[in-house]
């Protein structure tokens, strides 16, 4: 019996959004950046690289993963506690 060959060998990417604000002086305005990543750690890494590249200093409030089945955003903010 033949085994079915995998169509793609790349890992699945999920949509993540990082909620942040520009810091203590601008804490009233929260913003979102969206990333396609394998996991929350990778999305956080992408966000930190982007902020460094542009010379921004921000406070990260939360990280959420879009559930492809319910189309809701699931909280993945425990990653922020692991970073500290």
LUMLUM-55813 format. One record per residue: residue in three letters; chain; x, y, z of N, C-alpha, C, CB in turn; residue number from 0. Coordinates in nm, 2 decimals, decimal comma, padded with zeros to 4 digits. Each point is the difference from the previous one (the first is absolute). Glycine has a CB too. Layout:
% LUMLUM-55813
<r residuo="ALA" cadena="A" n_xx="X" n_yy="Y" n_zz="Z" ca_xx="X" ca_yy="Y" ca_zz="Z" c_xx="X" c_yy="Y" c_zz="Z" cb_xx="X" cb_yy="Y" cb_zz="Z" num="NUM"/>
...
END
This chain:
% LUMLUM-55813
<r residuo="UNK" cadena="A" n_xx="00,08" n_yy="-00,12" n_zz="00,00" ca_xx="-00,08" ca_yy="00,12" ca_zz="00,00" c_xx="00,09" c_yy="00,12" c_zz="00,00" cb_xx="-00,19" cb_yy="-00,12" cb_zz="00,12" num="0"/>
<r residuo="UNK" cadena="A" n_xx="00,15" n_yy="00,22" n_zz="-00,20" ca_xx="00,08" ca_yy="00,12" ca_zz="-00,01" c_xx="-00,04" c_yy="00,10" c_zz="00,11" cb_xx="00,02" cb_yy="-00,03" cb_zz="-00,25" num="1"/>
<r residuo="UNK" cadena="A" n_xx="00,09" n_yy="00,09" n_zz="00,30" ca_xx="-00,03" ca_yy="00,11" ca_zz="00,10" c_xx="-00,02" c_yy="00,13" c_zz="-00,07" cb_xx="00,14" cb_yy="-00,12" cb_zz="00,18" num="2"/>
<r residuo="UNK" cadena="A" n_xx="-00,23" n_yy="00,19" n_zz="-00,13" ca_xx="-00,03" ca_yy="00,14" ca_zz="-00,06" c_xx="00,11" c_yy="00,09" c_zz="00,04" cb_xx="-00,24" cb_yy="-00,04" cb_zz="00,01" num="3"/>
<r residuo="UNK" cadena="A" n_xx="00,30" n_yy="00,11" n_zz="-00,11" ca_xx="00,10" ca_yy="00,10" ca_zz="00,03" c_xx="-00,05" c_yy="00,13" c_zz="00,05" cb_xx="00,14" cb_yy="-00,11" cb_zz="-00,18" num="4"/>
<r residuo="UNK" cadena="A" n_xx="-00,07" n_yy="00,16" n_zz="00,28" ca_xx="-00,05" ca_yy="00,13" ca_zz="00,05" c_xx="00,01" c_yy="00,11" c_zz="-00,11" cb_xx="00,08" cb_yy="-00,07" cb_zz="00,24" num="5"/>
<r residuo="UNK" cadena="A" n_xx="-00,18" n_yy="00,15" n_zz="-00,24" ca_xx="00,00" ca_yy="00,11" ca_zz="-00,10" c_xx="00,10" c_yy="00,10" c_zz="00,03" cb_xx="-00,24" cb_yy="-00,04" cb_zz="-00,04" num="6"/>
<r residuo="UNK" cadena="A" n_xx="00,25" n_yy="00,08" n_zz="00,17" ca_xx="00,09" ca_yy="00,10" ca_zz="00,04" c_xx="00,08" c_yy="-00,04" c_zz="00,13" cb_xx="-00,15" cb_yy="00,18" cb_zz="-00,10" num="7"/>
<r residuo="UNK" cadena="A" n_xx="00,28" n_yy="-00,15" n_zz="00,10" ca_xx="00,08" ca_yy="-00,04" ca_zz="00,12" c_xx="00,02" c_yy="00,12" c_zz="00,09" cb_xx="00,12" cb_yy="-00,16" cb_zz="-00,14" num="8"/>
<r residuo="UNK" cadena="A" n_xx="-00,17" n_yy="00,28" n_zz="00,11" ca_xx="00,01" ca_yy="00,11" ca_zz="00,09" c_xx="-00,10" c_yy="00,00" c_zz="00,11" cb_xx="00,09" cb_yy="00,13" cb_zz="-00,19" num="9"/>
<r residuo="UNK" cadena="A" n_xx="-00,05" n_yy="-00,08" n_zz="00,31" ca_xx="-00,10" ca_yy="00,00" ca_zz="00,11" c_xx="-00,11" c_yy="00,10" c_zz="-00,03" cb_xx="00,18" cb_yy="-00,07" cb_zz="00,16" num="10"/>
<r residuo="UNK" cadena="A" n_xx="-00,29" n_yy="00,04" n_zz="-00,09" ca_xx="-00,12" ca_yy="00,09" ca_zz="-00,02" c_xx="00,03" c_yy="00,13" c_zz="00,07" cb_xx="-00,16" cb_yy="-00,20" cb_zz="-00,01" num="11"/>
<r residuo="UNK" cadena="A" n_xx="00,12" n_yy="00,31" n_zz="-00,06" ca_xx="00,01" ca_yy="00,13" ca_zz="00,06" c_xx="-00,14" c_yy="00,05" c_zz="00,05" cb_xx="00,20" cb_yy="00,06" cb_zz="-00,15" num="12"/>
<r residuo="UNK" cadena="A" n_xx="-00,20" n_yy="00,01" n_zz="00,26" ca_xx="-00,13" ca_yy="00,05" ca_zz="00,06" c_xx="00,02" c_yy="00,15" c_zz="00,00" cb_xx="-00,04" cb_yy="-00,20" cb_zz="00,14" num="13"/>
<r residuo="UNK" cadena="A" n_xx="-00,08" n_yy="00,27" n_zz="-00,13" ca_xx="00,00" ca_yy="00,15" ca_zz="00,01" c_xx="00,01" c_yy="00,04" c_zz="00,14" cb_xx="-00,13" cb_yy="00,02" cb_zz="-00,22" num="14"/>
<r residuo="UNK" cadena="A" n_xx="00,22" n_yy="00,06" n_zz="00,26" ca_xx="00,01" ca_yy="00,05" ca_zz="00,14" c_xx="-00,01" c_yy="00,15" c_zz="-00,01" cb_xx="00,15" cb_yy="-00,19" cb_zz="00,07" num="15"/>
<r residuo="UNK" cadena="A" n_xx="-00,20" n_yy="00,25" n_zz="00,04" ca_xx="00,00" ca_yy="00,14" ca_zz="00,01" c_xx="00,06" c_yy="00,04" c_zz="00,13" cb_xx="-00,21" cb_yy="00,02" cb_zz="-00,14" num="16"/>
<r residuo="UNK" cadena="A" n_xx="00,29" n_yy="00,08" n_zz="00,14" ca_xx="00,07" ca_yy="00,05" ca_zz="00,12" c_xx="-00,06" c_yy="00,14" c_zz="00,03" cb_xx="00,22" cb_yy="-00,13" cb_zz="-00,05" num="17"/>
<r residuo="UNK" cadena="A" n_xx="-00,28" n_yy="00,14" n_zz="00,17" ca_xx="-00,06" ca_yy="00,13" ca_zz="00,05" c_xx="00,11" c_yy="00,07" c_zz="00,08" cb_xx="-00,24" cb_yy="-00,10" cb_zz="00,00" num="18"/>
<r residuo="UNK" cadena="A" n_xx="00,27" n_yy="00,22" n_zz="-00,04" ca_xx="00,11" ca_yy="00,08" ca_zz="00,07" c_xx="-00,04" c_yy="00,14" c_zz="00,00" cb_xx="00,17" cb_yy="-00,16" cb_zz="-00,07" num="19"/>
<r residuo="UNK" cadena="A" n_xx="-00,10" n_yy="00,24" n_zz="00,15" ca_xx="-00,01" ca_yy="00,14" ca_zz="00,00" c_xx="00,14" c_yy="00,06" c_zz="00,00" cb_xx="-00,22" cb_yy="00,00" cb_zz="00,12" num="20"/>
<r residuo="UNK" cadena="A" n_xx="00,23" n_yy="00,13" n_zz="-00,15" ca_xx="00,13" ca_yy="00,06" ca_zz="-00,03" c_xx="00,08" c_yy="00,03" c_zz="00,13" cb_xx="-00,10" cb_yy="00,10" cb_zz="-00,21" num="21"/>
<r residuo="UNK" cadena="A" n_xx="00,04" n_yy="-00,13" n_zz="00,32" ca_xx="00,08" ca_yy="00,02" ca_zz="00,13" c_xx="-00,07" c_yy="00,09" c_zz="00,09" cb_xx="00,20" cb_yy="-00,02" cb_zz="-00,13" num="22"/>
<r residuo="UNK" cadena="A" n_xx="-00,14" n_yy="00,06" n_zz="00,24" ca_xx="-00,06" ca_yy="00,07" ca_zz="00,11" c_xx="-00,06" c_yy="00,14" c_zz="-00,04" cb_xx="00,17" cb_yy="-00,11" cb_zz="00,15" num="23"/>
<r residuo="UNK" cadena="A" n_xx="-00,10" n_yy="00,17" n_zz="-00,25" ca_xx="-00,05" ca_yy="00,13" ca_zz="-00,04" c_xx="-00,12" c_yy="00,00" c_zz="-00,09" cb_xx="00,23" cb_yy="00,08" cb_zz="00,02" num="24"/>
<r residuo="UNK" cadena="A" n_xx="-00,26" n_yy="-00,20" n_zz="-00,08" ca_xx="-00,10" ca_yy="-00,02" ca_zz="-00,10" c_xx="-00,09" c_yy="-00,12" c_zz="00,04" cb_xx="00,14" cb_yy="00,11" cb_zz="-00,18" num="25"/>
<r residuo="UNK" cadena="A" n_xx="-00,16" n_yy="-00,13" n_zz="00,30" ca_xx="-00,07" ca_yy="-00,12" ca_zz="00,04" c_xx="-00,15" c_yy="-00,01" c_zz="-00,03" cb_xx="00,17" cb_yy="-00,01" cb_zz="00,18" num="26"/>
<r residuo="UNK" cadena="A" n_xx="-00,23" n_yy="00,13" n_zz="-00,22" ca_xx="-00,14" ca_yy="00,00" ca_zz="-00,03" c_xx="-00,03" c_yy="-00,06" c_zz="-00,14" cb_xx="-00,02" cb_yy="00,20" cb_zz="00,14" num="27"/>
<r residuo="UNK" cadena="A" n_xx="00,12" n_yy="-00,21" n_zz="-00,22" ca_xx="-00,02" ca_yy="-00,05" ca_zz="-00,14" c_xx="00,06" c_yy="-00,14" c_zz="-00,01" cb_xx="-00,01" cb_yy="00,23" cb_zz="-00,09" num="28"/>
<r residuo="UNK" cadena="A" n_xx="-00,08" n_yy="-00,33" n_zz="00,07" ca_xx="00,05" ca_yy="-00,14" ca_zz="-00,02" c_xx="-00,01" c_yy="-00,03" c_zz="-00,15" cb_xx="-00,08" cb_yy="-00,07" cb_zz="00,23" num="29"/>
<r residuo="UNK" cadena="A" n_xx="00,18" n_yy="-00,01" n_zz="-00,28" ca_xx="00,00" ca_yy="-00,03" ca_zz="-00,14" c_xx="00,02" c_yy="-00,15" c_zz="-00,01" cb_xx="00,10" cb_yy="00,22" cb_zz="-00,06" num="30"/>
<r residuo="UNK" cadena="A" n_xx="-00,12" n_yy="-00,27" n_zz="-00,06" ca_xx="00,02" ca_yy="-00,15" ca_zz="-00,03" c_xx="00,10" c_yy="-00,01" c_zz="-00,12" cb_xx="-00,23" cb_yy="-00,06" cb_zz="00,09" num="31"/>
<r residuo="UNK" cadena="A" n_xx="00,31" n_yy="-00,04" n_zz="-00,08" ca_xx="00,08" ca_yy="-00,05" ca_zz="-00,12" c_xx="-00,04" c_yy="-00,14" c_zz="-00,02" cb_xx="00,19" cb_yy="00,17" cb_zz="00,04" num="32"/>
<r residuo="UNK" cadena="A" n_xx="-00,20" n_yy="-00,21" n_zz="-00,16" ca_xx="-00,04" ca_yy="-00,14" ca_zz="-00,04" c_xx="00,12" c_yy="-00,07" c_zz="-00,06" cb_xx="-00,24" cb_yy="00,07" cb_zz="-00,03" num="33"/>
<r residuo="UNK" cadena="A" n_xx="00,26" n_yy="-00,20" n_zz="00,07" ca_xx="00,11" ca_yy="-00,08" ca_zz="-00,05" c_xx="-00,05" c_yy="-00,14" c_zz="-00,04" cb_xx="00,17" cb_yy="00,13" cb_zz="00,14" num="34"/>
<r residuo="UNK" cadena="A" n_xx="-00,11" n_yy="-00,19" n_zz="-00,24" ca_xx="-00,03" ca_yy="-00,14" ca_zz="-00,03" c_xx="00,13" c_yy="-00,08" c_zz="00,06" cb_xx="-00,14" cb_yy="00,05" cb_zz="-00,21" num="35"/>
<r residuo="UNK" cadena="A" n_xx="00,11" n_yy="-00,14" n_zz="00,30" ca_xx="00,11" ca_yy="-00,07" ca_zz="00,07" c_xx="-00,05" c_yy="-00,14" c_zz="00,04" cb_xx="00,09" cb_yy="00,22" cb_zz="00,09" num="36"/>
<r residuo="UNK" cadena="A" n_xx="00,01" n_yy="-00,30" n_zz="-00,06" ca_xx="-00,03" ca_yy="-00,14" ca_zz="00,05" c_xx="-00,05" c_yy="00,00" c_zz="00,14" cb_xx="00,18" cb_yy="-00,09" cb_zz="-00,15" num="37"/>
<r residuo="UNK" cadena="A" n_xx="-00,14" n_yy="00,18" n_zz="00,23" ca_xx="-00,04" ca_yy="00,00" ca_zz="00,14" c_xx="00,01" c_yy="00,14" c_zz="00,06" cb_xx="00,08" cb_yy="-00,24" cb_zz="00,03" num="38"/>
<r residuo="UNK" cadena="A" n_xx="-00,12" n_yy="00,26" n_zz="00,09" ca_xx="00,00" ca_yy="00,13" ca_zz="00,06" c_xx="00,14" c_yy="00,06" c_zz="00,03" cb_xx="-00,22" cb_yy="-00,06" cb_zz="00,11" num="39"/>
<r residuo="UNK" cadena="A" n_xx="00,31" n_yy="-00,03" n_zz="-00,08" ca_xx="00,14" ca_yy="00,04" ca_zz="00,02" c_xx="00,06" c_yy="00,06" c_zz="-00,12" cb_xx="00,02" cb_yy="-00,18" cb_zz="00,17" num="40"/>
<r residuo="UNK" cadena="A" n_xx="-00,05" n_yy="00,12" n_zz="-00,29" ca_xx="00,05" ca_yy="00,05" ca_zz="-00,12" c_xx="-00,06" c_yy="00,13" c_zz="-00,04" cb_xx="00,04" cb_yy="-00,23" cb_zz="-00,07" num="41"/>
<r residuo="UNK" cadena="A" n_xx="-00,17" n_yy="00,25" n_zz="00,10" ca_xx="-00,07" ca_yy="00,13" ca_zz="-00,03" c_xx="00,06" c_yy="00,11" c_zz="00,09" cb_xx="-00,21" cb_yy="-00,13" cb_zz="-00,06" num="42"/>
<r residuo="UNK" cadena="A" n_xx="00,24" n_yy="00,09" n_zz="00,18" ca_xx="00,06" ca_yy="00,10" ca_zz="00,09" c_xx="00,14" c_yy="00,04" c_zz="-00,05" cb_xx="-00,14" cb_yy="-00,09" cb_zz="00,20" num="43"/>
<r residuo="UNK" cadena="A" n_xx="00,21" n_yy="-00,01" n_zz="-00,24" ca_xx="00,14" ca_yy="00,03" ca_zz="-00,06" c_xx="-00,01" c_yy="00,09" c_zz="-00,12" cb_xx="00,08" cb_yy="-00,22" cb_zz="00,08" num="44"/>
<r residuo="UNK" cadena="A" n_xx="-00,18" n_yy="00,20" n_zz="-00,17" ca_xx="-00,01" ca_yy="00,08" ca_zz="-00,12" c_xx="-00,04" c_yy="00,14" c_zz="00,05" cb_xx="-00,08" cb_yy="-00,19" cb_zz="-00,14" num="45"/>
<r residuo="UNK" cadena="A" n_xx="00,00" n_yy="00,21" n_zz="00,24" ca_xx="-00,04" ca_yy="00,13" ca_zz="00,04" c_xx="00,11" c_yy="00,08" c_zz="00,06" cb_xx="-00,23" cb_yy="-00,09" cb_zz="00,05" num="46"/>
<r residuo="UNK" cadena="A" n_xx="00,31" n_yy="00,02" n_zz="00,03" ca_xx="00,12" ca_yy="00,06" ca_zz="00,07" c_xx="00,10" c_yy="00,04" c_zz="-00,11" cb_xx="-00,04" cb_yy="-00,13" cb_zz="00,21" num="47"/>
<r residuo="UNK" cadena="A" n_xx="00,06" n_yy="00,05" n_zz="-00,31" ca_xx="00,10" ca_yy="00,04" ca_zz="-00,11" c_xx="-00,05" c_yy="00,12" c_zz="-00,07" cb_xx="00,06" cb_yy="-00,24" cb_zz="-00,03" num="48"/>
<r residuo="UNK" cadena="A" n_xx="-00,19" n_yy="00,24" n_zz="00,00" ca_xx="-00,06" ca_yy="00,12" ca_zz="-00,07" c_xx="00,01" c_yy="00,13" c_zz="00,08" cb_xx="-00,16" cb_yy="-00,16" cb_zz="-00,12" num="49"/>
<r residuo="UNK" cadena="A" n_xx="00,14" n_yy="00,15" n_zz="00,25" ca_xx="00,01" ca_yy="00,12" ca_zz="00,08" c_xx="00,14" c_yy="00,05" c_zz="00,01" cb_xx="-00,19" cb_yy="-00,09" cb_zz="00,14" num="50"/>
<r residuo="UNK" cadena="A" n_xx="00,29" n_yy="-00,01" n_zz="-00,13" ca_xx="00,14" ca_yy="00,04" ca_zz="00,01" c_xx="00,04" c_yy="00,07" c_zz="-00,14" cb_xx="00,05" cb_yy="-00,19" cb_zz="00,17" num="51"/>
<r residuo="UNK" cadena="A" n_xx="-00,09" n_yy="00,13" n_zz="-00,28" ca_xx="00,03" ca_yy="00,05" ca_zz="-00,13" c_xx="-00,04" c_yy="00,14" c_zz="-00,02" cb_xx="-00,02" cb_yy="-00,23" cb_zz="-00,09" num="52"/>
<r residuo="UNK" cadena="A" n_xx="-00,10" n_yy="00,27" n_zz="00,15" ca_xx="-00,05" ca_yy="00,13" ca_zz="-00,02" c_xx="00,04" c_yy="00,09" c_zz="00,12" cb_xx="-00,19" cb_yy="-00,09" cb_zz="-00,14" num="53"/>
<r residuo="UNK" cadena="A" n_xx="00,26" n_yy="00,04" n_zz="00,24" ca_xx="00,04" ca_yy="00,08" ca_zz="00,11" c_xx="-00,12" c_yy="00,04" c_zz="00,10" cb_xx="00,18" cb_yy="00,08" cb_zz="-00,15" num="54"/>
<r residuo="UNK" cadena="A" n_xx="-00,28" n_yy="-00,16" n_zz="00,15" ca_xx="-00,11" ca_yy="00,02" ca_zz="00,09" c_xx="00,01" c_yy="-00,07" c_zz="00,13" cb_xx="-00,15" cb_yy="00,03" cb_zz="-00,20" num="55"/>
<r residuo="UNK" cadena="A" n_xx="00,10" n_yy="00,03" n_zz="00,31" ca_xx="-00,01" ca_yy="-00,06" ca_zz="00,13" c_xx="-00,14" c_yy="-00,01" c_zz="00,03" cb_xx="00,22" cb_yy="00,10" cb_zz="00,07" num="56"/>
<r residuo="UNK" cadena="A" n_xx="-00,27" n_yy="-00,22" n_zz="-00,03" ca_xx="-00,14" ca_yy="-00,02" ca_zz="00,02" c_xx="-00,02" c_yy="-00,09" c_zz="00,12" cb_xx="-00,05" cb_yy="00,04" cb_zz="-00,24" num="57"/>
<r residuo="UNK" cadena="A" n_xx="-00,08" n_yy="-00,04" n_zz="00,29" ca_xx="-00,04" ca_yy="-00,09" ca_zz="00,10" c_xx="-00,10" c_yy="-00,10" c_zz="-00,07" cb_xx="00,03" cb_yy="00,17" cb_zz="00,19" num="58"/>
<r residuo="UNK" cadena="A" n_xx="00,01" n_yy="-00,30" n_zz="-00,18" ca_xx="-00,09" ca_yy="-00,10" ca_zz="-00,06" c_xx="-00,11" c_yy="-00,04" c_zz="00,11" cb_xx="00,20" cb_yy="-00,09" cb_zz="-00,15" num="59"/>
<r residuo="UNK" cadena="A" n_xx="-00,32" n_yy="00,10" n_zz="00,10" ca_xx="-00,11" ca_yy="-00,03" ca_zz="00,09" c_xx="-00,05" c_yy="-00,14" c_zz="-00,01" cb_xx="-00,07" cb_yy="00,24" cb_zz="-00,02" num="60"/>
<r residuo="UNK" cadena="A" n_xx="00,06" n_yy="-00,29" n_zz="-00,10" ca_xx="-00,05" ca_yy="-00,14" ca_zz="-00,02" c_xx="00,04" c_yy="-00,06" c_zz="-00,13" cb_xx="-00,19" cb_yy="00,05" cb_zz="00,15" num="61"/>
<r residuo="UNK" cadena="A" n_xx="00,19" n_yy="-00,18" n_zz="-00,16" ca_xx="00,02" ca_yy="-00,07" ca_zz="-00,13" c_xx="-00,12" c_yy="-00,10" c_zz="-00,01" cb_xx="00,26" cb_yy="00,02" cb_zz="00,01" num="62"/>
<r residuo="UNK" cadena="A" n_xx="-00,32" n_yy="-00,01" n_zz="-00,13" ca_xx="-00,12" ca_yy="-00,09" ca_zz="-00,03" c_xx="00,02" c_yy="-00,07" c_zz="-00,13" cb_xx="-00,15" cb_yy="00,16" cb_zz="00,13" num="63"/>
<r residuo="UNK" cadena="A" n_xx="00,09" n_yy="-00,28" n_zz="-00,13" ca_xx="00,01" ca_yy="-00,09" ca_zz="-00,12" c_xx="-00,14" c_yy="-00,01" c_zz="-00,05" cb_xx="00,20" cb_yy="-00,13" cb_zz="00,09" num="64"/>
<r residuo="UNK" cadena="A" n_xx="-00,22" n_yy="00,14" n_zz="-00,22" ca_xx="-00,13" ca_yy="-00,01" ca_zz="-00,06" c_xx="-00,03" c_yy="-00,15" c_zz="-00,02" cb_xx="00,02" cb_yy="00,22" cb_zz="-00,12" num="65"/>
<r residuo="UNK" cadena="A" n_xx="-00,13" n_yy="-00,26" n_zz="00,18" ca_xx="-00,04" ca_yy="-00,14" ca_zz="-00,01" c_xx="-00,07" c_yy="-00,02" c_zz="-00,14" cb_xx="-00,03" cb_yy="-00,02" cb_zz="00,25" num="66"/>
<r residuo="UNK" cadena="A" n_xx="00,09" n_yy="-00,06" n_zz="-00,34" ca_xx="-00,06" ca_yy="-00,01" ca_zz="-00,14" c_xx="-00,13" c_yy="-00,07" c_zz="00,00" cb_xx="00,23" cb_yy="-00,01" cb_zz="-00,08" num="67"/>
<r residuo="UNK" cadena="A" n_xx="-00,28" n_yy="-00,05" n_zz="00,19" ca_xx="-00,12" ca_yy="-00,07" ca_zz="-00,01" c_xx="-00,12" c_yy="00,09" c_zz="00,06" cb_xx="00,12" cb_yy="-00,22" cb_zz="00,02" num="68"/>
<r residuo="UNK" cadena="A" n_xx="-00,09" n_yy="00,29" n_zz="00,09" ca_xx="-00,10" ca_yy="00,08" ca_zz="00,06" c_xx="00,01" c_yy="00,15" c_zz="-00,04" cb_xx="-00,01" cb_yy="-00,16" cb_zz="00,19" num="69"/>
<r residuo="UNK" cadena="A" n_xx="00,12" n_yy="00,19" n_zz="-00,26" ca_xx="00,03" ca_yy="00,14" ca_zz="-00,04" c_xx="00,01" c_yy="00,10" c_zz="00,11" cb_xx="-00,11" cb_yy="-00,06" cb_zz="-00,21" num="70"/>
<r residuo="UNK" cadena="A" n_xx="00,14" n_yy="00,01" n_zz="00,33" ca_xx="00,02" ca_yy="00,08" ca_zz="00,12" c_xx="00,15" c_yy="00,01" c_zz="00,03" cb_xx="-00,23" cb_yy="-00,06" cb_zz="00,09" num="71"/>
<r residuo="UNK" cadena="A" n_xx="00,26" n_yy="00,16" n_zz="-00,01" ca_xx="00,14" ca_yy="00,02" ca_zz="00,04" c_xx="00,02" c_yy="-00,06" c_zz="00,14" cb_xx="00,01" cb_yy="00,21" cb_zz="-00,13" num="72"/>
<r residuo="UNK" cadena="A" n_xx="00,08" n_yy="-00,31" n_zz="00,13" ca_xx="00,03" ca_yy="-00,07" ca_zz="00,13" c_xx="00,13" c_yy="00,07" c_zz="00,06" cb_xx="-00,10" cb_yy="-00,22" cb_zz="-00,09" num="73"/>
<r residuo="UNK" cadena="A" n_xx="00,09" n_yy="00,24" n_zz="00,22" ca_xx="00,11" ca_yy="00,07" ca_zz="00,07" c_xx="00,12" c_yy="-00,10" c_zz="00,02" cb_xx="-00,17" cb_yy="00,14" cb_zz="00,12" num="74"/>
<r residuo="UNK" cadena="A" n_xx="00,28" n_yy="-00,09" n_zz="-00,16" ca_xx="00,13" ca_yy="-00,07" ca_zz="00,01" c_xx="00,10" c_yy="00,08" c_zz="00,08" cb_xx="-00,05" cb_yy="-00,12" cb_zz="-00,22" num="75"/>
<r residuo="UNK" cadena="A" n_xx="00,00" n_yy="00,20" n_zz="00,31" ca_xx="00,09" ca_yy="00,10" ca_zz="00,07" c_xx="00,09" c_yy="-00,06" c_zz="00,10" cb_xx="-00,18" cb_yy="00,16" cb_zz="-00,04" num="76"/>
<r residuo="UNK" cadena="A" n_xx="00,16" n_yy="-00,29" n_zz="00,07" ca_xx="00,10" ca_yy="-00,06" ca_zz="00,09" c_xx="00,14" c_yy="00,00" c_zz="-00,05" cb_xx="-00,19" cb_yy="-00,15" cb_zz="00,08" num="77"/>
<r residuo="UNK" cadena="A" n_xx="00,21" n_yy="00,17" n_zz="-00,21" ca_xx="00,13" ca_yy="00,01" ca_zz="-00,06" c_xx="00,07" c_yy="00,12" c_zz="00,06" cb_xx="-00,08" cb_yy="-00,11" cb_zz="-00,21" num="78"/>
<r residuo="UNK" cadena="A" n_xx="00,01" n_yy="00,22" n_zz="00,24" ca_xx="00,06" ca_yy="00,12" ca_zz="00,05" c_xx="00,06" c_yy="-00,03" c_zz="00,14" cb_xx="-00,16" cb_yy="00,14" cb_zz="-00,13" num="79"/>
<r residuo="UNK" cadena="A" n_xx="00,10" n_yy="-00,22" n_zz="00,21" ca_xx="00,06" ca_yy="-00,04" ca_zz="00,13" c_xx="00,12" c_yy="-00,08" c_zz="-00,01" cb_xx="-00,22" cb_yy="00,01" cb_zz="00,09" num="80"/>
<r residuo="UNK" cadena="A" n_xx="00,23" n_yy="-00,10" n_zz="-00,20" ca_xx="00,12" ca_yy="-00,08" ca_zz="-00,02" c_xx="00,12" c_yy="00,09" c_zz="-00,04" cb_xx="-00,15" cb_yy="-00,19" cb_zz="-00,07" num="81"/>
<r residuo="UNK" cadena="A" n_xx="00,12" n_yy="00,30" n_zz="00,00" ca_xx="00,11" ca_yy="00,08" ca_zz="-00,05" c_xx="00,07" c_yy="00,07" c_zz="00,11" cb_xx="-00,13" cb_yy="00,04" cb_zz="-00,21" num="82"/>
<r residuo="UNK" cadena="A" n_xx="00,06" n_yy="00,00" n_zz="00,32" ca_xx="00,06" ca_yy="00,08" ca_zz="00,11" c_xx="00,11" c_yy="-00,08" c_zz="00,08" cb_xx="-00,22" cb_yy="00,12" cb_zz="00,02" num="83"/>
END
